[in-house]
Amino acid sequence: MAYTIKRDKCIGCGACKWVCLFDIPAVSAEDPQKYTIEKEKCTGCGQCSNICPNNAIEPLPDHKKILRVEIDREKCIGCTVCRHVCPEKAPFGERKSPFEIDQSKCFQCGMCAAKCIKKAINVEYEQ
């Protein structure tokens, strides 16, 4: 689930780079006046698309928006990795006990699920 920057629309302002909590947009190797997003690194949260002043950032054809992220308490070992990678610190709990996600803080970036070593985080996508 990722976004892409249309080179013909990118004005090189860097807003995408500024807003990305994961530092994913980068200066394009082909044109240093423009930005690019590596599909493999993008979490698909859409923050860059929301801020782009020229509407140059759009989801790739296979992109599906994340609707909800939840921790499977049966699989979670309380390792705290999810909390450390979350920019909003939405996962909470006690170390070595199952964590939960504060849905009011979670903006559905999916980074916690991508980094969970026990695959204990379930992501619900739009249909």
N, C-alpha and C positions, 0 to 999 in steps of 0.2 A: 504494500500500500504506500504509494509515494506520489510526490508532486514533481513537476518538471517546469523549467523556465523556458519560455519561447524566446529564442535569441533575437528574433526580429522585433519583439516588443520590449525587451529589457533595456532600460535606460541607464543601468549601472549605478543606481542611487545607493544601493547597499542596505535598503530597508529590510530585505529578507534576511540578510546576515545579522543585522542588528537585533531583530526580533526572535531569531531562532535560538531556543534554549539549548540546543545541542550542537551549535556551531557547524551546521551542515552546508549551507550555501557557501560557495567558494568562487573566487575569481576564475573565469573561464580560461583554459589554456589556449584556446583558439583565438579568443578576443579578450584581452585584459580590461576592456571597458565594460564587460558584461559579467554576469554571474551564472553559475550552473549548480545543479543539485545532483549528487550521486544517488541513484535510485536505491542502491543497497544500504545506504546510511539513513535515508529519510524515514522518519517514524510515521509520516502521514497525518500529523496533527493539524496541518493547514494554517498555522499561525502566519507563515510567510505569504500565503495566498491572500489572507485577510488584510494584510498591511500593504501589499504591492500597489503603488499609486498608478501603475499603468496596466493593471490586470494581465501581467505577463506570466503569472504562475498559475498553473492549473493541474488538476489531478491527472495522472496517467490513466489510460483506458481501463485498466484492471483495478483501479482504486475503489475501495469501499470505505465509507466513513465509519469510524469506531463509535458505537453508541454507548457502550458501557464496558468497564473493566472491573473484574471482581477476583478476589483471591479465594481459591479452594482451600478451606481450612483443614481439610483432610490431608492435603499434600504439602502445605506450607510448613517449613521447619523453623521459621523465625530467624532466618540468617541476616536480615536487614538490607540485603542488596537492593530490593525494590525501593526502599526508603532513600537510600543513598543516591540512586540514579534519577529519582523523581524531582523535577525542578520545583514542584509545589509541596513536596513532602506529604502527599496525600496518603500513602500507606502509613499505618501506625500500629503499634503494639509493643509487646515486650519481647526482647531478644529470646530466642529459643522457644517461643510460643507463636501460634498462628497469628499472622497480621490481618488487618482489615484495610479497606480503602475508604477514606473520607470522600464521598461522592461530591461534596460541595467544593472540594479543592481540586479534584481530578478534572483535567481538561481533555482527557482521552487521547493522549499522545501515543500510548502503547509502549513506551520505553521500558517500563517495569516488566511487562510481559516478555519483551525481547531479551532482557537480561536475567530473568529468573532461572536459576540453576536447576530447580526442581519442576519447572513447567507447571507451577501451581497457580498461575494467573490466567484466567479465562477472559478473552476479549470477544465481545458481541459486536458484529458488524451489521451495517444496514443491508437489506436484501438486494 
